[in-house]
Amino acid sequence: MRSPLLAHLLLSLLLAAGRDVTGEKVDRKPNIVLMMADDLGIGDIGCYGNDTIRTPNIDRLASEGVKLTQHIAAAPLCTPSRAAFVTGRYALRSGFGSTGSVQVLLFLGGSGGLAPSETTFAKRLQQQGYTTGLVGKWHLGVNCEHRGDHCHHPNQHGFSYYYGLPFTLFNDCVPGEGTIIMAHLQHALQNLTMLLGVGLFTLVCVRACGLFEVRLWLLVALFILSILATAVWYIPFKHLRTWNCILMRNQEVIEQPMTVETLPQRMLGEAQNFIKRNADHPFLLFFSLAHVHTPLFKTPAFAGKNRHGCYGDNLEEMDWMIGKITETVDSLGLANDTLMYFTSDHGGQLEDADSKVGQKGGWNSIYKGGKAMGGWEGGIRVPGIFRWPGRLAAGRVVDEPTSLMDLYPTLKYLAKDTQPDRQSDGYNLMPLLEGKVERSEHEFMFHYCGIYLNAARWHPPGSDSVFKVHFFTPNFSPPGAGGCYDTGICLCHGEHVTHHNPPLLYDLFHDPSESRPLTRDTEPRYAEILEQTAKAVERHRSTLTNKQVSDDTHSHADADANGGQSQMTLDKILWRPWLQPCCGTFPFCGCKEDTTDV
């Protein structure tokens, strides 16, 4: 009798131990790998309908995980979208709303950026014991008051390790690609400098020849003005590659200006090494790609492989990089312990092309508009793919409205962070991803063009419809074409927009391309939709402080109840020499990364 009883007890103990081991595995905080492309169109990816560009690695993530079809960026431009992504709040709340023509940070030597008072998902996870890293693009500022205070730097916002571009990849980083930073202002300053120079030379000749008397004070004044105009134009703008195109490792500038040609391989290596170094404990990696923002890479291994030219080559290189990150996770046996996520910061830029290279911007599928075009779907609907084997069902598709801002509360939940938080505009996605609920918590979502409330969407309870209301829309030039003026960036104010009274109304469920506006005659719920949306807008506005209502009845604000200040004023954006990150002695900045160990 004792033997069977003893065997039973031993078996019970072993099962209990097994349950403990299993429980420990389930309770282990997952690793997080976030991968964000730059300016990628939702139509560029195979699993979202593209059959002319090969993206097998991204498609694999979708087939092994969950694909979101209505995943929305909080803004159609880099800086405000990324601010909303890392904070889980509309960019307006952290001061990233513009009232003028400048809608993103333009200089690393400016004082604007993500304020130290803001809380990112990296900071929350860091407090929960995660090792956190950011590899790639930041574009949310560096310094506040003096060079080296690093108040906006990723290290100050929860990322214990940083390697990458504190600004972004842009045309000035590659000689011969032209310039996009305040191009009109540069041209005006250059013309002024030339005009002053010609005027000074002419007056000196007139005085020397004795044709008529020219006061010495006038010559001195013109000389001083010429010097000032030259300095204002030449120093900040003609050295943009040196000032903005840099690489940092943590708070050290390691390359200035950066070598663009080898950037993809170096960023990929840094991301892989971060995963390998931290495989034994929970980590967060935000791999913020430089692809597919212009200028496009010309990596020999991928050049000339795609029918869409250099842009298609870049897409396939990006997909290969995503595959290498996935391979690294899987080869370390971390797949079942790691939530992987792929997205873009906003939609593709439709008008970015030239005669030599051809297409430079993305394809936004059937959706209208693109980058910097306000609330049109093409600029804000982005890929959203989650993979977590064993936790998320393979091949699941979610058609409900979701947001980039949802990552913040989702990661907090997974990290078991229950501490009180400031107001969030996102929702935990796990119940939706796991199929425990069918409806998104986003009944209403709001879309900003700069600081102005441009549009709103309503997903009524018990309905498949998603109604989109446009209060105003940026003017395309020419009307109905793909582009916005000669700068390629739509503006959000004054004569650059068209106000709609009554608002434009679409049902995205039946008309995702926003081509057939609804009217009182075609939509029975027309009045109800406008009424419910107006009430939701008022509730949303009540959460903002310093609230103003302009004469076009669209709200804007400079801060929220937590005291955020505007980071997009001209004063904060313009270049200041004493804030410029520099390796070496300013202004003689210059260094190359030691890649012997890479």
LINFENGI-V477488 format. One record per residue. N is the residue number from 1. RES is the residue in one letter. PHI is phi in degrees with one decimal (NA if undefined). BURIAL is b if it has 24 or more other ideal C-beta (glycine too) atoms within 12 Angstrom, else e. D_FIRST is the distance of its C-alpha to the first C-alpha in Angstrom with 1 decimal. Layout:
# LINFENGI-V477488
[[N | RES | PHI | BURIAL | D_FIRST] [N | RES | PHI | BURIAL | D_FIRST]]
This chain:
# LINFENGI-V477488
[[1 | M | NA | e | 0.0] [2 | R | -67.4 | e | 3.8] [3 | S | -63.6 | e | 5.5] [4 | P | -60.7 | e | 5.8] [5 | L | -65.5 | e | 6.3] [6 | L | -63.8 | e | 8.6] [7 | A | -62.9 | e | 10.2] [8 | H | -63.3 | e | 10.9] [9 | L | -64.2 | e | 12.5] [10 | L | -63.1 | e | 14.4] [11 | L | -63.3 | e | 15.6] [12 | S | -63.5 | e | 16.8] [13 | L | -63.7 | e | 18.6] [14 | L | -63.9 | e | 20.2] [15 | L | -64.1 | e | 21.4] [16 | A | -63.2 | e | 22.7] [17 | A | -62.3 | e | 24.5] [18 | G | -61.5 | e | 25.9] [19 | R | -65.5 | e | 27.2] [20 | D | -65.0 | e | 28.8] [21 | V | -62.7 | e | 30.4] [22 | T | -61.3 | e | 31.5] [23 | G | -61.7 | e | 32.8] [24 | E | -63.6 | e | 34.7] [25 | K | -65.0 | e | 36.3] [26 | V | -65.8 | e | 37.4] [27 | D | -79.7 | e | 38.7] [28 | R | -61.1 | e | 40.7] [29 | K | -67.1 | b | 44.4] [30 | P | -74.9 | b | 46.0] [31 | N | -72.6 | b | 48.8] [32 | I | -127.8 | b | 52.1] [33 | V | -123.3 | b | 54.8] [34 | L | -104.6 | b | 57.9] [35 | M | -124.5 | b | 60.7] [36 | M | -122.9 | b | 64.1] [37 | A | -82.0 | b | 67.1] [38 | D | -118.4 | b | 70.6] [39 | D | 68.0 | b | 73.0] [40 | L | -83.3 | b | 70.8] [41 | G | -81.5 | b | 71.6] [42 | I | -63.1 | b | 68.8] [43 | G | -81.2 | b | 70.5] [44 | D | -80.4 | b | 70.2] [45 | I | -104.6 | b | 66.6] [46 | G | -55.8 | b | 65.4] [47 | C | -71.4 | b | 62.6] [48 | Y | -106.4 | b | 65.2] [49 | G | 112.5 | b | 67.5] [50 | N | -85.6 | b | 69.4] [51 | D | -115.4 | e | 69.8] [52 | T | -118.0 | e | 72.3] [53 | I | -126.1 | b | 70.5] [54 | R | -87.1 | b | 67.3] [55 | T | -129.9 | b | 64.6] [56 | P | -65.1 | e | 61.4] [57 | N | -76.6 | b | 59.4] [58 | I | -68.8 | b | 60.1] [59 | D | -60.7 | b | 59.5] [60 | R | -64.6 | b | 56.1] [61 | L | -57.8 | b | 55.1] [62 | A | -68.7 | b | 56.1] [63 | S | -69.3 | e | 54.2] [64 | E | -95.6 | b | 51.0] [65 | G | -145.2 | b | 51.5] [66 | V | -118.0 | b | 53.5] [67 | K | -110.2 | b | 57.3] [68 | L | -97.3 | b | 59.4] [69 | T | -102.1 | b | 62.7] [70 | Q | -130.2 | b | 64.3] [71 | H | -95.3 | b | 63.6] [72 | I | -119.5 | b | 66.6] [73 | A | -80.2 | b | 68.2] [74 | A | -78.4 | b | 69.6] [75 | A | -157.8 | b | 73.0] [76 | P | -92.0 | b | 74.7] [77 | L | -137.7 | b | 75.5] [78 | C | -58.5 | b | 73.6] [79 | T | -58.5 | b | 73.9] [80 | P | -65.7 | b | 73.3] [81 | S | -64.4 | b | 70.5] [82 | R | -71.2 | b | 68.7] [83 | A | -62.1 | b | 69.1] [84 | A | -65.8 | b | 67.5] [85 | F | -61.0 | b | 64.7] [86 | V | -78.5 | b | 63.6] [87 | T | -100.8 | b | 64.1] [88 | G | 72.8 | b | 62.9] [89 | R | -136.9 | b | 66.2] [90 | Y | -52.7 | b | 69.5] [91 | A | -58.2 | b | 71.8] [92 | L | -56.6 | b | 74.3] [93 | R | -67.3 | b | 72.0] [94 | S | -103.4 | b | 72.1] [95 | G | 87.9 | b | 75.8] [96 | F | -99.5 | b | 75.9] [97 | G | -123.4 | b | 78.3] [98 | S | -102.9 | b | 81.8] [99 | T | -101.7 | b | 85.0] [100 | G | -125.3 | e | 87.1] [101 | S | -84.7 | b | 87.2] [102 | V | -95.4 | b | 84.8] [103 | Q | -116.8 | b | 81.2] [104 | V | -136.9 | b | 79.2] [105 | L | -67.4 | b | 79.4] [106 | L | -110.4 | b | 82.2] [107 | F | -136.1 | b | 82.3] [108 | L | -66.8 | b | 79.8] [109 | G | -87.1 | b | 82.5] [110 | G | -85.1 | b | 82.3] [111 | S | -100.7 | b | 80.7] [112 | G | -79.1 | b | 78.8] [113 | G | 164.4 | b | 75.1] [114 | L | -72.2 | b | 71.7] [115 | A | -64.4 | b | 72.1] [116 | P | -56.6 | b | 69.9] [117 | S | -74.9 | b | 69.0] [118 | E | -75.1 | b | 67.3] [119 | T | -117.6 | b | 63.5] [120 | T | -104.4 | b | 62.1] [121 | F | -64.5 | b | 58.7] [122 | A | -64.9 | b | 58.6] [123 | K | -65.6 | b | 59.2] [124 | R | -64.7 | b | 56.4] [125 | L | -71.2 | b | 53.9] [126 | Q | -60.7 | b | 55.1] [127 | Q | -69.8 | e | 54.3] [128 | Q | -98.2 | b | 50.7] [129 | G | 94.4 | e | 50.2] [130 | Y | -76.4 | b | 51.5] [131 | T | -88.2 | b | 53.7] [132 | T | -119.6 | b | 56.7] [133 | G | -145.1 | b | 59.4] [134 | L | -125.5 | b | 62.4] [135 | V | -119.5 | b | 64.0] [136 | G | 121.8 | b | 67.3] [137 | K | -74.8 | b | 69.6] [138 | W | -115.8 | b | 69.8] [139 | H | 62.0 | b | 73.3] [140 | L | -128.0 | b | 72.6] [141 | G | 92.7 | b | 74.9] [142 | V | -132.4 | b | 74.8] [143 | N | -112.5 | b | 77.0] [144 | C | -108.3 | b | 78.4] [145 | E | -119.8 | e | 81.1] [146 | H | -154.3 | e | 81.4] [147 | R | -60.8 | b | 80.3] [148 | G | 99.4 | e | 76.9] [149 | D | -78.4 | e | 75.6] [150 | H | 51.0 | b | 73.3] [151 | C | -68.2 | b | 72.7] [152 | H | -100.0 | b | 72.0] [153 | H | -65.9 | b | 70.2] [154 | P | -53.1 | b | 66.6] [155 | N | -61.1 | b | 65.4] [156 | Q | -87.1 | b | 66.4] [157 | H | -120.2 | b | 64.6] [158 | G | 99.6 | b | 61.0] [159 | F | -93.3 | b | 61.3] [160 | S | -70.6 | b | 60.3] [161 | Y | -131.2 | b | 61.7] [162 | Y | -138.2 | b | 64.7] [163 | Y | -143.0 | b | 66.6] [164 | G | 152.2 | b | 69.2] [165 | L | -95.7 | b | 72.3] [166 | P | -67.7 | b | 72.9] [167 | F | -101.9 | b | 75.5] [168 | T | -156.1 | b | 75.3] [169 | L | -88.6 | b | 76.6] [170 | F | -147.9 | b | 80.1] [171 | N | -52.3 | b | 83.3] [172 | D | -62.4 | b | 84.9] [173 | C | -72.5 | b | 82.1] [174 | V | -123.3 | b | 83.5] [175 | P | -54.9 | e | 87.3] [176 | G | 92.1 | e | 89.2] [177 | E | -90.7 | b | 86.9] [178 | G | 85.0 | b | 89.1] [179 | T | -131.6 | b | 88.2] [180 | I | -126.7 | b | 86.7] [181 | I | -80.8 | b | 86.7] [182 | M | 47.2 | b | 89.5] [183 | A | -58.2 | b | 91.5] [184 | H | -65.8 | e | 94.3] [185 | L | -65.7 | b | 94.6] [186 | Q | -57.6 | b | 94.7] [187 | H | -63.3 | e | 97.5] [188 | A | -65.2 | e | 99.5] [189 | L | -65.0 | b | 99.2] [190 | Q | -63.9 | e | 100.2] [191 | N | -64.3 | e | 103.3] [192 | L | -62.8 | e | 104.2] [193 | T | -61.3 | b | 104.0] [194 | M | -65.4 | e | 106.3] [195 | L | -63.0 | e | 108.7] [196 | L | -63.6 | b | 109.0] [197 | G | -64.1 | e | 109.5] [198 | V | -63.9 | e | 112.2] [199 | G | -62.8 | e | 113.9] [200 | L | -64.2 | b | 113.9] [201 | F | -61.6 | e | 115.3] [202 | T | -63.1 | e | 118.0] [203 | L | -67.2 | b | 119.1] [204 | V | -63.3 | e | 119.3] [205 | C | -64.1 | e | 121.4] [206 | V | -61.5 | e | 123.7] [207 | R | -65.6 | e | 124.1] [208 | A | -65.5 | e | 124.8] [209 | C | -81.8 | e | 127.4] [210 | G | 72.3 | e | 129.0] [211 | L | -65.2 | e | 129.0] [212 | F | -159.7 | e | 128.3] [213 | E | -75.4 | e | 127.0] [214 | V | -119.5 | e | 123.2] [215 | R | -60.6 | e | 122.0] [216 | L | -64.3 | e | 119.9] [217 | W | -62.9 | e | 117.4] [218 | L | -67.1 | e | 116.7] [219 | L | -64.0 | b | 115.9] [220 | V | -64.3 | e | 113.7] [221 | A | -63.7 | e | 111.8] [222 | L | -64.4 | b | 111.4] [223 | F | -64.3 | e | 110.1] [224 | I | -64.1 | e | 107.5] [225 | L | -62.3 | e | 106.4] [226 | S | -63.5 | b | 106.1] [227 | I | -64.3 | e | 104.0] [228 | L | -64.4 | e | 101.7] [229 | A | -63.3 | b | 101.4] [230 | T | -63.2 | b | 100.6] [231 | A | -65.5 | e | 97.9] [232 | V | -64.2 | b | 96.3] [233 | W | -84.6 | b | 96.2] [234 | Y | -73.9 | e | 95.7] [235 | I | -66.9 | b | 93.2] [236 | P | -75.9 | b | 90.4] [237 | F | -91.6 | b | 90.8] [238 | K | -78.5 | e | 91.9] [239 | H | -117.1 | b | 89.0] [240 | L | -58.3 | b | 86.3] [241 | R | -61.4 | b | 84.5] [242 | T | -73.0 | b | 84.4] [243 | W | -75.6 | b | 83.6] [244 | N | -104.1 | b | 80.9] [245 | C | -93.4 | b | 79.5] [246 | I | -130.0 | b | 77.3] [247 | L | -116.7 | b | 73.8] [248 | M | -126.8 | b | 71.7] [249 | R | -116.1 | b | 68.6] [250 | N | 53.6 | e | 67.4] [251 | Q | -104.1 | b | 70.7] [252 | E | -104.0 | b | 72.6] [253 | V | -76.6 | b | 75.1] [254 | I | -109.3 | b | 74.4] [255 | E | -153.9 | b | 76.8] [256 | Q | -155.1 | b | 80.1] [257 | P | -74.2 | b | 81.1] [258 | M | -79.0 | b | 78.1] [259 | T | -88.7 | b | 78.1] [260 | V | -69.2 | b | 77.1] [261 | E | -57.8 | e | 76.8] [262 | T | -101.7 | e | 73.6] [263 | L | -62.3 | b | 72.1] [264 | P | -58.3 | b | 69.5] [265 | Q | -64.6 | b | 68.0] [266 | R | -68.7 | b | 67.9] [267 | M | -64.3 | b | 66.3] [268 | L | -61.3 | b | 63.6] [269 | G | -60.6 | b | 62.8] [270 | E | -64.2 | b | 62.6] [271 | A | -65.4 | b | 60.2] [272 | Q | -63.2 | b | 57.9] [273 | N | -66.4 | b | 57.9] [274 | F | -62.4 | b | 57.0] [275 | I | -62.4 | b | 53.9] [276 | K | -64.3 | e | 52.9] [277 | R | -65.5 | e | 53.5] [278 | N | -115.8 | b | 51.3] [279 | A | -65.6 | b | 48.5] [280 | D | -92.4 | e | 45.8] [281 | H | -150.7 | e | 46.5] [282 | P | -58.1 | b | 47.8] [283 | F | -137.9 | b | 51.5] [284 | L | -120.0 | b | 54.3] [285 | L | -118.3 | b | 57.0] [286 | F | -105.8 | b | 60.0] [287 | F | -96.1 | b | 61.8] [288 | S | -101.2 | b | 65.2] [289 | L | -68.7 | b | 67.1] [290 | A | -85.9 | b | 70.9] [291 | H | -71.9 | b | 70.9] [292 | V | -115.6 | b | 72.8] [293 | H | -64.9 | b | 75.3] [294 | T | -77.4 | b | 78.8] [295 | P | -75.4 | b | 80.0] [296 | L | -77.2 | b | 77.9] [297 | F | -72.2 | b | 76.3] [298 | K | -125.0 | b | 77.8] [299 | T | -65.5 | b | 74.9] [300 | P | -54.6 | e | 76.1] [301 | A | -64.2 | e | 72.7] [302 | F | -116.4 | b | 72.9] [303 | A | -68.3 | e | 76.7] [304 | G | 72.3 | e | 78.2] [305 | K | -96.1 | e | 74.9] [306 | N | -123.5 | b | 75.2] [307 | R | -66.9 | e | 77.8] [308 | H | -93.4 | b | 78.1] [309 | G | 70.9 | b | 79.5] [310 | C | -62.8 | b | 78.5] [311 | Y | -64.6 | b | 76.6] [312 | G | -62.3 | b | 74.4] [313 | D | -59.7 | b | 73.9] [314 | N | -65.0 | b | 72.8] [315 | L | -62.6 | b | 70.3] [316 | E | -70.7 | b | 68.7] [317 | E | -65.9 | b | 68.6] [318 | M | -60.4 | b | 66.9] [319 | D | -60.8 | b | 64.3] [320 | W | -60.8 | b | 63.7] [321 | M | -63.7 | b | 63.1] [322 | I | -60.3 | b | 60.6] [323 | G | -63.0 | b | 58.8] [324 | K | -68.5 | b | 58.7] [325 | I | -65.9 | b | 57.2] [326 | T | -60.4 | b | 54.5] [327 | E | -61.3 | e | 53.9] [328 | T | -64.0 | b | 53.5] [329 | V | -59.6 | b | 50.9] [330 | D | -68.7 | b | 48.9] [331 | S | -67.9 | e | 49.2] [332 | L | -89.7 | b | 47.6] [333 | G | 72.1 | e | 44.6] [334 | L | -102.7 | b | 45.7] [335 | A | -55.2 | b | 46.4] [336 | N | -73.9 | e | 43.4] [337 | D | -107.6 | b | 44.1] [338 | T | -132.3 | b | 47.8] [339 | L | -88.3 | b | 50.0] [340 | M | -107.5 | b | 53.2] [341 | Y | -139.9 | b | 56.3] [342 | F | -129.4 | b | 59.8] [343 | T | -158.5 | b | 62.9] [344 | S | -130.2 | b | 66.7] [345 | D | -71.9 | b | 68.6] [346 | H | -173.1 | b | 70.9] [347 | G | -79.0 | b | 72.7] [348 | G | -76.1 | b | 75.1] [349 | Q | -92.1 | b | 78.7] [350 | L | -64.2 | b | 80.7] [351 | E | -90.9 | b | 84.1] [352 | D | -85.3 | b | 83.1] [353 | A | -161.6 | b | 84.8] [354 | D | -147.7 | e | 87.8] [355 | S | -69.8 | e | 90.0] [356 | K | -82.9 | e | 88.6] [357 | V | -91.6 | b | 84.9] [358 | G | 88.4 | e | 84.7] [359 | Q | -62.7 | b | 81.8] [360 | K | -118.3 | b | 80.3] [361 | G | -106.9 | b | 78.4] [362 | G | -83.3 | b | 75.5] [363 | W | -109.0 | b | 75.2] [364 | N | -100.2 | b | 73.8] [365 | S | 60.2 | b | 73.2] [366 | I | -79.9 | e | 74.6] [367 | Y | -84.8 | b | 74.7] [368 | K | -77.3 | b | 78.0] [369 | G | 81.2 | b | 79.1] [370 | G | -167.4 | b | 77.5] [371 | K | -50.8 | b | 77.4] [372 | A | 67.8 | b | 79.5] [373 | M | -108.5 | b | 80.3] [374 | G | 64.3 | b | 78.9] [375 | G | -90.9 | b | 76.4] [376 | W | -61.0 | b | 76.9] [377 | E | -58.7 | b | 73.6] [378 | G | -61.4 | b | 74.6] [379 | G | -91.3 | b | 74.7] [380 | I | -125.6 | b | 71.4] [381 | R | -86.2 | b | 69.0] [382 | V | -129.6 | b | 66.9] [383 | P | -61.0 | b | 64.0] [384 | G | -146.1 | b | 60.6] [385 | I | -128.7 | b | 57.5] [386 | F | -120.8 | b | 54.0] [387 | R | -127.2 | b | 51.3] [388 | W | -155.0 | b | 47.7] [389 | P | -55.1 | b | 45.3] [390 | G | 87.8 | e | 42.0] [391 | R | -115.0 | b | 43.5] [392 | L | -112.6 | b | 46.7] [393 | A | -66.8 | e | 46.9] [394 | A | -70.2 | e | 49.1] [395 | G | 81.1 | e | 52.5] [396 | R | -72.9 | b | 52.6] [397 | V | -121.4 | b | 56.2] [398 | V | -115.6 | b | 57.2] [399 | D | -99.0 | b | 60.7] [400 | E | -78.3 | b | 60.6] [401 | P | -63.8 | b | 63.0] [402 | T | -135.6 | b | 61.4] [403 | S | -138.4 | b | 63.1] [404 | L | -58.4 | b | 63.1] [405 | M | -69.5 | b | 62.8] [406 | D | -72.2 | b | 59.3] [407 | L | -65.1 | b | 57.9] [408 | Y | -59.3 | b | 58.3] [409 | P | -67.1 | b | 56.0] [410 | T | -65.4 | b | 53.6] [411 | L | -69.2 | b | 53.1] [412 | K | -58.8 | b | 52.8] [413 | Y | -61.3 | b | 50.0] [414 | L | -67.1 | b | 48.1] [415 | A | -84.7 | b | 48.6] [416 | K | 59.3 | e | 47.2] [417 | D | -91.6 | b | 50.5] [418 | T | -108.8 | e | 50.8] [419 | Q | -70.6 | e | 53.8] [420 | P | -57.2 | e | 56.9] [421 | D | -137.0 | b | 59.5] [422 | R | -72.5 | b | 63.1] [423 | Q | -58.4 | b | 64.1] [424 | S | -114.1 | b | 62.7] [425 | D | -109.0 | b | 64.1] [426 | G | -110.8 | b | 61.1] [427 | Y | -133.6 | b | 57.7] [428 | N | -60.5 | b | 54.2] [429 | L | -87.3 | b | 53.9] [430 | M | -58.0 | b | 50.1] [431 | P | -58.2 | e | 49.6] [432 | L | -71.9 | b | 52.4] [433 | L | -65.7 | b | 51.3] [434 | E | -84.8 | b | 47.7] [435 | G | 79.7 | e | 49.0] [436 | K | -77.4 | e | 47.6] [437 | V | -132.5 | e | 51.2] [438 | E | -105.3 | e | 54.1] [439 | R | -107.7 | e | 57.0] [440 | S | -72.5 | b | 58.4] [441 | E | -78.1 | b | 59.0] [442 | H | -81.7 | b | 62.5] [443 | E | -70.4 | b | 64.5] [444 | F | -122.9 | b | 67.6] [445 | M | -135.6 | b | 68.5] [446 | F | -121.9 | b | 71.8] [447 | H | -123.4 | b | 73.8] [448 | Y | -108.5 | b | 76.3] [449 | C | -114.9 | b | 79.3] [450 | G | 64.7 | b | 80.0] [451 | I | -91.7 | b | 80.0] [452 | Y | -98.6 | b | 80.9] [453 | L | -72.4 | b | 78.5] [454 | N | -91.9 | b | 79.3] [455 | A | -157.6 | b | 76.9] [456 | A | -148.2 | b | 73.8] [457 | R | -124.3 | b | 71.3] [458 | W | -130.9 | b | 69.5] [459 | H | -110.2 | b | 66.4] [460 | P | -62.9 | e | 66.6] [461 | P | -56.1 | e | 63.3] [462 | G | 75.7 | e | 62.5] [463 | S | -132.1 | e | 64.9] [464 | D | -82.0 | e | 64.8] [465 | S | -66.8 | b | 68.2] [466 | V | -126.9 | b | 68.8] [467 | F | -89.0 | b | 72.3] [468 | K | -115.7 | b | 74.3] [469 | V | -113.0 | b | 77.3] [470 | H | -101.8 | b | 79.8] [471 | F | -79.1 | b | 82.1] [472 | F | -151.6 | b | 84.1] [473 | T | -134.4 | b | 83.9] [474 | P | -63.6 | b | 85.2] [475 | N | -79.3 | b | 88.3] [476 | F | -80.2 | b | 87.9] [477 | S | -134.0 | e | 91.0] [478 | P | -72.7 | e | 92.5] [479 | P | -52.9 | e | 91.0] [480 | G | 89.3 | e | 88.1] [481 | A | -83.5 | e | 87.8] [482 | G | -81.1 | b | 84.9] [483 | G | -106.3 | b | 86.3] [484 | C | -122.8 | b | 87.3] [485 | Y | 58.3 | e | 90.7] [486 | D | -83.7 | e | 91.5] [487 | T | -86.9 | b | 88.8] [488 | G | 79.0 | b | 85.9] [489 | I | -121.5 | b | 84.4] [490 | C | -70.0 | b | 84.9] [491 | L | -106.1 | b | 85.9] [492 | C | -118.9 | b | 84.8] [493 | H | -144.1 | b | 87.9] [494 | G | 54.7 | e | 91.5] [495 | E | -74.4 | e | 93.3] [496 | H | -83.9 | b | 90.3] [497 | V | -130.9 | b | 88.4] [498 | T | -117.3 | b | 89.0] [499 | H | -86.3 | b | 88.0] [500 | H | -120.5 | b | 86.9] [501 | N | -136.3 | e | 87.9] [502 | P | -72.4 | e | 86.1] [503 | P | -62.7 | b | 83.2] [504 | L | -69.3 | b | 82.2] [505 | L | -132.9 | b | 79.2] [506 | Y | -132.4 | b | 76.8] [507 | D | -108.3 | b | 73.6] [508 | L | -67.5 | b | 71.6] [509 | F | -68.4 | e | 69.2] [510 | H | -96.8 | e | 72.1] [511 | D | -140.6 | b | 74.5] [512 | P | -64.8 | b | 72.6] [513 | S | -85.7 | e | 75.8] [514 | E | 51.6 | b | 77.6] [515 | S | -111.1 | e | 80.6] [516 | R | -127.7 | e | 81.1] [517 | P | -61.3 | b | 81.7] [518 | L | -82.5 | b | 80.8] [519 | T | -132.7 | e | 83.5] [520 | R | -60.8 | e | 83.8] [521 | D | -79.9 | e | 84.7] [522 | T | -100.9 | e | 81.7] [523 | E | -127.8 | e | 78.9] [524 | P | -59.6 | e | 78.3] [525 | R | -94.3 | e | 76.4] [526 | Y | -50.6 | e | 79.0] [527 | A | -64.0 | e | 80.1] [528 | E | -63.5 | e | 76.5] [529 | I | -62.2 | b | 75.4] [530 | L | -64.5 | b | 78.3] [531 | E | -66.6 | e | 77.7] [532 | Q | -65.0 | b | 73.9] [533 | T | -67.1 | b | 74.5] [534 | A | -61.7 | b | 77.3] [535 | K | -64.8 | e | 75.1] [536 | A | -65.4 | b | 72.3] [537 | V | -62.5 | b | 74.9] [538 | E | -64.5 | e | 76.0] [539 | R | -62.9 | e | 72.5] [540 | H | -64.2 | b | 72.0] [541 | R | -61.9 | b | 75.3] [542 | S | -68.0 | e | 74.4] [543 | T | -88.2 | b | 71.7] [544 | L | -106.2 | b | 74.4] [545 | T | -102.4 | e | 76.9] [546 | N | 51.8 | e | 80.5] [547 | K | -70.0 | e | 80.6] [548 | Q | -129.5 | e | 83.9] [549 | V | -123.1 | e | 85.1] [550 | S | -75.7 | e | 87.8] [551 | D | -68.8 | e | 90.6] [552 | D | -95.9 | e | 88.8] [553 | T | 69.7 | e | 86.0] [554 | H | -103.6 | b | 83.3] [555 | S | -81.6 | b | 81.3] [556 | H | -149.4 | b | 80.8] [557 | A | -153.5 | b | 79.5] [558 | D | -99.2 | b | 79.5] [559 | A | -160.8 | b | 76.3] [560 | D | -116.0 | b | 73.4] [561 | A | -63.7 | e | 72.2] [562 | N | -93.3 | e | 70.6] [563 | G | 88.3 | e | 74.0] [564 | G | -65.1 | b | 74.1] [565 | Q | -105.5 | b | 77.6] [566 | S | -62.2 | b | 79.3] [567 | Q | -104.2 | b | 78.8] [568 | M | -112.5 | b | 81.2] [569 | T | -74.8 | e | 84.5] [570 | L | -59.6 | e | 87.2] [571 | D | -61.0 | e | 87.1] [572 | K | -83.4 | b | 83.4] [573 | I | -84.8 | b | 83.7] [574 | L | -65.8 | b | 86.8] [575 | W | -68.0 | b | 86.6] [576 | R | -128.2 | b | 87.0] [577 | P | -55.4 | e | 87.5] [578 | W | -75.9 | e | 85.7] [579 | L | -106.6 | b | 82.5] [580 | Q | -70.2 | b | 82.5] [581 | P | -60.7 | b | 79.5] [582 | C | -155.3 | b | 81.0] [583 | C | -104.7 | b | 80.1] [584 | G | 99.2 | e | 83.0] [585 | T | -100.7 | e | 85.9] [586 | F | -62.4 | b | 86.9] [587 | P | -92.1 | e | 88.8] [588 | F | -88.1 | e | 88.4] [589 | C | -86.0 | b | 84.8] [590 | G | 173.0 | e | 83.3] [591 | C | -165.2 | b | 80.3] [592 | K | -124.3 | e | 78.1] [593 | E | -67.1 | b | 74.3] [594 | D | -79.7 | e | 73.1] [595 | T | -105.5 | e | 71.1] [596 | T | -64.9 | e | 70.6] [597 | D | -99.4 | e | 66.9] [598 | V | -81.8 | e | 66.4]]
